[in-house]
Amino acid sequence: MSLRIIFMGTPDFSVPTLQSLKHAGHEIVAVYTQPPRPGGRRGLDLVKSRVHQAAELLGIPVLTPLNFKAEEDRETFRALKADVAVVVAYGLLLPEAILTGTRLGCYNGHASLLPRWRGAAPIQRAIMAGDAKTGMMVMQMEKGLDTGPVALTAEVEIGANMTAGELHDKLMLVGARTMVEAMEKLEADDLPLTPQAEEGVLYASKIDKGETRIDFSRPARDVHNHIRGLSPFPGAWFEAEINGRQERIKVLGSELSDGSGQAGTVLDDGLTVACAEGAVRLTKLQKAGGKPLAAAEFLRGTPLAAGTRF
């Protein structure tokens, strides 16, 4: 036996779940994803989403509505006569007509331990807050933002120096396994649903460019969490004077370090920088237009000697 599934997702984070459901023997009757967007080298070509590309390789029909306001799009969804819709990072809020448009409803794979970090950027926010663990949850969707009852949970430890990119890659594989298990239980009518706790609700708002600059006047642990929570994208950054002009430098890796001094001051030849309390050592950096480099290699081309202020 297998379920008739509509899969809804857009970025690379969603792809392992789509592939795993297909390989588990379920019938993926259609894939919904965001429409192709301008991209490519000059931003002129229309680029299909990673889910769109993966679905085509699997031979699955792809639909790309801008939204579901048109009754025609809602009817197309219902006409697929799916058992269930699986949603992973689709990028659209789904109306009631879609949430109830399959026999068993919609189930979402969400990258946090709900109700903590509901919303758009749970991976980044968990690291930026210094959380020691997070996870993937499968929940039954309802009209609220990530408010539905939880079916399955898989916890994941967050390493002391783990970046958002590394956690993203780990969670997308954990999420795929968890969703396959959830669909097996759903098919067997053995999927438990537990209402979310009313306490501990936090919202993971989208990352704003205005919060990406590094503030070395904060404690070192906060600076370190800020850097790794924004790595590799959009990247935390500072400005330094290089060859007589100010340049923006992204920091893609850091470690907590010993040392003290005026906040924002380089303390040694290894890019240890003083913070309000303690210090951080910058381990991976990138200049505008350049490639990411380990600190030692970066310093060979861009000297930032002890005493430099950021």
C-alpha beads as a LAMMPS data file, in Angstrom:
LAMMPS data file: protein, C-alpha beads

310 atoms
309 bonds

1 atom types
1 bond types

-500.0 500.0 xlo xhi
-500.0 500.0 ylo yhi
-500.0 500.0 zlo zhi

Masses

1 110.0

Atoms # bond

1 1 1 0.000 0.000 0.000
2 1 1 1.037 3.605 -0.465
3 1 1 -0.363 7.089 -0.054
4 1 1 -1.262 9.487 -2.852
5 1 1 0.812 12.514 -1.846
6 1 1 0.972 16.099 -3.051
7 1 1 4.414 17.443 -2.177
8 1 1 4.898 21.177 -1.613
9 1 1 8.386 22.658 -1.217
10 1 1 10.904 24.965 -2.848
11 1 1 14.576 25.099 -1.666
12 1 1 17.226 22.404 -1.406
13 1 1 16.141 21.791 2.206
14 1 1 12.948 20.199 0.836
15 1 1 14.553 17.891 -1.722
16 1 1 15.585 14.940 0.521
17 1 1 12.027 14.639 1.844
18 1 1 10.594 14.541 -1.678
19 1 1 13.124 11.943 -2.759
20 1 1 12.670 9.825 0.357
21 1 1 8.872 9.730 0.056
22 1 1 9.193 8.653 -3.563
23 1 1 11.753 5.977 -2.726
24 1 1 9.547 4.738 0.138
25 1 1 6.994 3.739 -2.474
26 1 1 4.425 6.491 -2.108
27 1 1 2.729 7.890 -5.200
28 1 1 3.694 11.553 -5.575
29 1 1 0.826 12.739 -7.766
30 1 1 2.139 16.307 -8.109
31 1 1 4.750 18.700 -6.789
32 1 1 3.938 22.311 -5.969
33 1 1 6.814 24.771 -5.812
34 1 1 7.546 28.483 -6.221
35 1 1 7.597 29.701 -9.854
36 1 1 10.959 30.086 -11.629
37 1 1 12.713 33.306 -10.595
38 1 1 15.302 35.494 -12.345
39 1 1 18.790 34.162 -11.712
40 1 1 21.837 32.834 -13.462
41 1 1 25.032 34.759 -14.069
42 1 1 23.408 38.029 -15.063
43 1 1 20.090 37.523 -13.296
44 1 1 18.264 37.428 -16.634
45 1 1 17.458 33.736 -16.938
46 1 1 14.483 32.181 -15.171
47 1 1 15.776 29.544 -12.762
48 1 1 13.641 26.660 -11.526
49 1 1 13.654 25.899 -7.794
50 1 1 15.689 22.981 -6.502
51 1 1 12.463 21.072 -5.807
52 1 1 11.251 21.779 -9.347
53 1 1 14.473 20.338 -10.757
54 1 1 14.337 17.284 -8.487
55 1 1 10.693 16.592 -9.373
56 1 1 11.451 16.672 -13.090
57 1 1 14.260 14.154 -12.605
58 1 1 11.772 11.909 -10.808
59 1 1 9.196 12.336 -13.571
60 1 1 6.628 14.034 -11.320
61 1 1 4.269 16.752 -12.667
62 1 1 5.108 20.231 -11.328
63 1 1 2.714 23.112 -10.635
64 1 1 3.856 26.657 -9.825
65 1 1 0.915 28.904 -8.897
66 1 1 1.789 32.335 -7.514
67 1 1 -0.781 31.730 -4.778
68 1 1 -4.074 29.950 -4.304
69 1 1 -6.427 32.911 -4.575
70 1 1 -7.869 31.741 -7.895
71 1 1 -10.629 29.148 -7.611
72 1 1 -9.134 27.396 -10.644
73 1 1 -5.903 26.698 -8.717
74 1 1 -7.860 25.421 -5.714
75 1 1 -9.928 23.143 -7.899
76 1 1 -6.807 21.794 -9.612
77 1 1 -5.432 20.906 -6.175
78 1 1 -8.630 19.152 -5.080
79 1 1 -8.959 17.330 -8.406
80 1 1 -5.690 15.481 -7.715
81 1 1 -7.663 13.479 -5.113
82 1 1 -4.619 13.059 -2.911
83 1 1 -4.656 11.344 0.457
84 1 1 -2.381 13.938 2.017
85 1 1 -0.208 16.964 1.274
86 1 1 3.352 17.108 2.622
87 1 1 4.798 20.608 3.009
88 1 1 8.475 21.414 3.602
89 1 1 9.644 25.030 3.194
90 1 1 7.154 25.805 0.439
91 1 1 7.168 29.558 0.984
92 1 1 3.438 30.301 0.855
93 1 1 0.791 30.500 3.553
94 1 1 -1.859 27.966 2.586
95 1 1 -5.552 28.910 2.673
96 1 1 -8.196 26.767 4.319
97 1 1 -9.261 25.400 0.915
98 1 1 -5.831 23.814 0.480
99 1 1 -5.402 22.702 4.101
100 1 1 -8.634 20.722 3.741
101 1 1 -8.209 19.828 0.079
102 1 1 -6.957 16.265 0.641
103 1 1 -8.491 13.296 2.434
104 1 1 -6.137 13.447 5.439
105 1 1 -5.058 17.089 5.435
106 1 1 -1.597 18.693 5.269
107 1 1 1.505 17.793 7.256
108 1 1 4.489 20.110 7.588
109 1 1 8.135 19.340 8.283
110 1 1 9.360 22.213 10.494
111 1 1 12.971 22.761 11.627
112 1 1 12.540 23.558 15.317
113 1 1 11.221 22.187 18.585
114 1 1 7.806 23.814 18.506
115 1 1 6.406 26.012 19.935
116 1 1 9.922 27.488 20.077
117 1 1 10.875 29.196 16.809
118 1 1 7.700 29.247 14.806
119 1 1 8.114 31.067 11.525
120 1 1 10.557 31.709 8.716
121 1 1 14.103 31.360 10.099
122 1 1 14.109 28.718 12.852
123 1 1 17.575 27.333 12.083
124 1 1 19.330 30.703 12.211
125 1 1 17.401 31.937 15.233
126 1 1 18.128 28.814 17.272
127 1 1 21.877 29.258 16.794
128 1 1 21.810 33.018 17.282
129 1 1 20.010 32.463 20.597
130 1 1 22.643 29.954 21.713
131 1 1 20.262 26.972 21.852
132 1 1 21.971 23.668 22.648
133 1 1 19.484 21.593 20.681
134 1 1 16.795 21.853 18.040
135 1 1 15.077 19.308 15.852
136 1 1 12.610 18.426 13.126
137 1 1 8.918 18.190 13.843
138 1 1 6.118 16.836 11.713
139 1 1 2.912 18.676 12.523
140 1 1 -0.605 18.730 11.160
141 1 1 -1.150 22.115 9.560
142 1 1 -3.909 24.537 10.497
143 1 1 -4.584 28.196 9.693
144 1 1 -2.203 29.579 12.364
145 1 1 1.537 30.028 11.733
146 1 1 3.123 26.719 12.782
147 1 1 0.499 26.219 15.478
148 1 1 -0.830 22.775 14.581
149 1 1 -0.576 19.617 16.708
150 1 1 2.720 17.736 16.579
151 1 1 2.921 14.186 15.269
152 1 1 6.632 13.263 15.465
153 1 1 9.789 14.879 16.855
154 1 1 13.463 14.182 16.143
155 1 1 15.899 16.153 18.318
156 1 1 19.317 17.293 17.065
157 1 1 22.199 18.619 19.153
158 1 1 23.715 21.945 18.095
159 1 1 27.512 21.817 18.330
160 1 1 29.387 24.679 19.980
161 1 1 30.817 25.908 16.659
162 1 1 28.120 24.571 14.312
163 1 1 26.998 27.059 11.670
164 1 1 23.504 27.536 10.311
165 1 1 24.631 25.937 7.056
166 1 1 25.896 22.825 8.814
167 1 1 22.746 22.540 10.912
168 1 1 20.600 23.057 7.798
169 1 1 22.302 20.127 6.049
170 1 1 21.867 17.866 9.060
171 1 1 18.237 18.760 9.668
172 1 1 17.145 18.272 6.069
173 1 1 18.233 14.616 6.238
174 1 1 16.695 14.104 9.670
175 1 1 13.517 15.738 8.379
176 1 1 13.314 13.374 5.426
177 1 1 13.563 10.295 7.651
178 1 1 11.036 11.700 10.109
179 1 1 8.480 12.508 7.418
180 1 1 8.753 9.030 5.895
181 1 1 8.105 7.549 9.347
182 1 1 5.156 9.897 9.849
183 1 1 3.580 8.903 6.535
184 1 1 3.992 5.220 7.371
185 1 1 2.163 5.796 10.647
186 1 1 -0.494 7.906 8.945
187 1 1 -1.139 5.171 6.386
188 1 1 -1.526 2.678 9.248
189 1 1 -3.877 5.062 11.100
190 1 1 -1.329 5.134 13.929
191 1 1 -0.035 8.730 13.848
192 1 1 -0.407 10.432 17.243
193 1 1 -1.208 14.155 17.424
194 1 1 -0.264 16.227 20.469
195 1 1 -1.309 19.870 20.852
196 1 1 1.601 22.289 21.188
197 1 1 2.371 23.748 24.600
198 1 1 0.947 27.188 25.237
199 1 1 4.128 28.285 27.011
200 1 1 7.526 28.830 25.398
201 1 1 6.276 30.301 22.129
202 1 1 8.965 32.180 20.175
203 1 1 8.829 33.485 16.616
204 1 1 11.729 33.126 14.193
205 1 1 11.385 36.251 12.084
206 1 1 13.144 36.499 8.746
207 1 1 16.742 37.669 8.895
208 1 1 16.942 41.382 8.183
209 1 1 20.043 42.831 6.529
210 1 1 20.103 45.493 9.220
211 1 1 20.995 42.927 11.887
212 1 1 23.925 41.284 10.089
213 1 1 26.715 43.683 11.142
214 1 1 28.874 42.286 13.949
215 1 1 28.707 44.245 17.195
216 1 1 31.921 43.500 19.061
217 1 1 30.644 45.526 22.029
218 1 1 28.509 42.513 22.937
219 1 1 29.822 39.544 24.989
220 1 1 31.988 37.108 23.044
221 1 1 29.450 34.283 23.241
222 1 1 26.768 36.489 21.696
223 1 1 29.148 37.573 18.919
224 1 1 30.122 33.963 18.223
225 1 1 26.470 32.847 18.056
226 1 1 25.649 35.776 15.773
227 1 1 28.445 34.851 13.358
228 1 1 27.655 31.149 13.123
229 1 1 23.906 31.746 12.998
230 1 1 24.335 33.837 9.837
231 1 1 26.878 31.563 8.133
232 1 1 27.013 31.039 5.219
233 1 1 24.068 33.266 4.282
234 1 1 23.607 36.168 4.491
235 1 1 26.842 36.324 6.486
236 1 1 27.778 38.467 9.472
237 1 1 30.279 41.205 8.647
238 1 1 32.507 44.028 9.880
239 1 1 34.322 46.860 8.156
240 1 1 38.079 47.423 8.212
241 1 1 40.393 49.916 6.561
242 1 1 42.430 48.159 3.871
243 1 1 44.816 50.077 1.610
244 1 1 43.301 53.364 2.692
245 1 1 39.641 52.477 2.181
246 1 1 36.885 50.849 4.179
247 1 1 36.005 47.334 3.065
248 1 1 33.251 45.017 4.214
249 1 1 34.441 41.563 5.285
250 1 1 32.138 38.637 5.965
251 1 1 32.934 36.272 8.817
252 1 1 31.789 32.703 8.154
253 1 1 33.408 30.977 11.129
254 1 1 34.584 31.785 14.639
255 1 1 35.563 30.284 17.976
256 1 1 35.439 31.546 21.532
257 1 1 38.892 32.562 22.709
258 1 1 40.782 33.972 25.665
259 1 1 41.767 37.606 25.707
260 1 1 40.570 41.043 26.659
261 1 1 40.895 44.583 25.433
262 1 1 38.905 47.368 23.884
263 1 1 35.948 45.878 22.045
264 1 1 36.620 45.427 18.327
265 1 1 40.408 45.409 18.666
266 1 1 42.542 42.662 17.077
267 1 1 44.588 41.154 19.914
268 1 1 47.119 38.998 18.062
269 1 1 48.308 37.762 14.674
270 1 1 45.631 35.043 14.584
271 1 1 42.603 37.356 14.305
272 1 1 41.494 37.122 17.911
273 1 1 39.188 40.088 18.478
274 1 1 38.235 41.554 21.847
275 1 1 34.561 41.770 22.772
276 1 1 32.779 43.382 25.711
277 1 1 33.459 40.204 27.668
278 1 1 36.088 37.788 26.388
279 1 1 37.142 37.426 22.769
280 1 1 36.425 35.543 19.553
281 1 1 38.881 34.154 17.039
282 1 1 37.746 34.634 13.460
283 1 1 38.442 31.404 11.566
284 1 1 36.878 31.870 8.116
285 1 1 36.475 35.133 6.204
286 1 1 35.449 36.434 2.797
287 1 1 36.061 39.745 1.054
288 1 1 33.514 41.166 -1.361
289 1 1 33.923 39.346 -4.670
290 1 1 36.342 36.852 -3.149
291 1 1 36.048 33.272 -2.010
292 1 1 35.808 32.096 1.616
293 1 1 39.248 31.591 3.131
294 1 1 40.620 30.162 6.364
295 1 1 42.004 32.922 8.589
296 1 1 45.678 32.111 7.946
297 1 1 45.207 32.228 4.169
298 1 1 43.053 35.349 4.387
299 1 1 45.738 37.183 6.380
300 1 1 48.396 36.453 3.757
301 1 1 46.486 38.637 1.311
302 1 1 44.835 41.044 3.741
303 1 1 47.004 41.900 6.751
304 1 1 44.983 42.767 9.848
305 1 1 47.650 43.211 12.475
306 1 1 47.262 43.294 16.254
307 1 1 45.918 46.675 17.295
308 1 1 43.604 47.042 14.280
309 1 1 40.151 48.309 15.266
310 1 1 36.945 47.132 13.638

Bonds

1 1 1 2
2 1 2 3
3 1 3 4
4 1 4 5
5 1 5 6
6 1 6 7
7 1 7 8
8 1 8 9
9 1 9 10
10 1 10 11
11 1 11 12
12 1 12 13
13 1 13 14
14 1 14 15
15 1 15 16
16 1 16 17
17 1 17 18
18 1 18 19
19 1 19 20
20 1 20 21
21 1 21 22
22 1 22 23
23 1 23 24
24 1 24 25
25 1 25 26
26 1 26 27
27 1 27 28
28 1 28 29
29 1 29 30
30 1 30 31
31 1 31 32
32 1 32 33
33 1 33 34
34 1 34 35
35 1 35 36
36 1 36 37
37 1 37 38
38 1 38 39
39 1 39 40
40 1 40 41
41 1 41 42
42 1 42 43
43 1 43 44
44 1 44 45
45 1 45 46
46 1 46 47
47 1 47 48
48 1 48 49
49 1 49 50
50 1 50 51
51 1 51 52
52 1 52 53
53 1 53 54
54 1 54 55
55 1 55 56
56 1 56 57
57 1 57 58
58 1 58 59
59 1 59 60
60 1 60 61
61 1 61 62
62 1 62 63
63 1 63 64
64 1 64 65
65 1 65 66
66 1 66 67
67 1 67 68
68 1 68 69
69 1 69 70
70 1 70 71
71 1 71 72
72 1 72 73
73 1 73 74
74 1 74 75
75 1 75 76
76 1 76 77
77 1 77 78
78 1 78 79
79 1 79 80
80 1 80 81
81 1 81 82
82 1 82 83
83 1 83 84
84 1 84 85
85 1 85 86
86 1 86 87
87 1 87 88
88 1 88 89
89 1 89 90
90 1 90 91
91 1 91 92
92 1 92 93
93 1 93 94
94 1 94 95
95 1 95 96
96 1 96 97
97 1 97 98
98 1 98 99
99 1 99 100
100 1 100 101
101 1 101 102
102 1 102 103
103 1 103 104
104 1 104 105
105 1 105 106
106 1 106 107
107 1 107 108
108 1 108 109
109 1 109 110
110 1 110 111
111 1 111 112
112 1 112 113
113 1 113 114
114 1 114 115
115 1 115 116
116 1 116 117
117 1 117 118
118 1 118 119
119 1 119 120
120 1 120 121
121 1 121 122
122 1 122 123
123 1 123 124
124 1 124 125
125 1 125 126
126 1 126 127
127 1 127 128
128 1 128 129
129 1 129 130
130 1 130 131
131 1 131 132
132 1 132 133
133 1 133 134
134 1 134 135
135 1 135 136
136 1 136 137
137 1 137 138
138 1 138 139
139 1 139 140
140 1 140 141
141 1 141 142
142 1 142 143
143 1 143 144
144 1 144 145
145 1 145 146
146 1 146 147
147 1 147 148
148 1 148 149
149 1 149 150
150 1 150 151
151 1 151 152
152 1 152 153
153 1 153 154
154 1 154 155
155 1 155 156
156 1 156 157
157 1 157 158
158 1 158 159
159 1 159 160
160 1 160 161
161 1 161 162
162 1 162 163
163 1 163 164
164 1 164 165
165 1 165 166
166 1 166 167
167 1 167 168
168 1 168 169
169 1 169 170
170 1 170 171
171 1 171 172
172 1 172 173
173 1 173 174
174 1 174 175
175 1 175 176
176 1 176 177
177 1 177 178
178 1 178 179
179 1 179 180
180 1 180 181
181 1 181 182
182 1 182 183
183 1 183 184
184 1 184 185
185 1 185 186
186 1 186 187
187 1 187 188
188 1 188 189
189 1 189 190
190 1 190 191
191 1 191 192
192 1 192 193
193 1 193 194
194 1 194 195
195 1 195 196
196 1 196 197
197 1 197 198
198 1 198 199
199 1 199 200
200 1 200 201
201 1 201 202
202 1 202 203
203 1 203 204
204 1 204 205
205 1 205 206
206 1 206 207
207 1 207 208
208 1 208 209
209 1 209 210
210 1 210 211
211 1 211 212
212 1 212 213
213 1 213 214
214 1 214 215
215 1 215 216
216 1 216 217
217 1 217 218
218 1 218 219
219 1 219 220
220 1 220 221
221 1 221 222
222 1 222 223
223 1 223 224
224 1 224 225
225 1 225 226
226 1 226 227
227 1 227 228
228 1 228 229
229 1 229 230
230 1 230 231
231 1 231 232
232 1 232 233
233 1 233 234
234 1 234 235
235 1 235 236
236 1 236 237
237 1 237 238
238 1 238 239
239 1 239 240
240 1 240 241
241 1 241 242
242 1 242 243
243 1 243 244
244 1 244 245
245 1 245 246
246 1 246 247
247 1 247 248
248 1 248 249
249 1 249 250
250 1 250 251
251 1 251 252
252 1 252 253
253 1 253 254
254 1 254 255
255 1 255 256
256 1 256 257
257 1 257 258
258 1 258 259
259 1 259 260
260 1 260 261
261 1 261 262
262 1 262 263
263 1 263 264
264 1 264 265
265 1 265 266
266 1 266 267
267 1 267 268
268 1 268 269
269 1 269 270
270 1 270 271
271 1 271 272
272 1 272 273
273 1 273 274
274 1 274 275
275 1 275 276
276 1 276 277
277 1 277 278
278 1 278 279
279 1 279 280
280 1 280 281
281 1 281 282
282 1 282 283
283 1 283 284
284 1 284 285
285 1 285 286
286 1 286 287
287 1 287 288
288 1 288 289
289 1 289 290
290 1 290 291
291 1 291 292
292 1 292 293
293 1 293 294
294 1 294 295
295 1 295 296
296 1 296 297
297 1 297 298
298 1 298 299
299 1 299 300
300 1 300 301
301 1 301 302
302 1 302 303
303 1 303 304
304 1 304 305
305 1 305 306
306 1 306 307
307 1 307 308
308 1 308 309
309 1 309 310
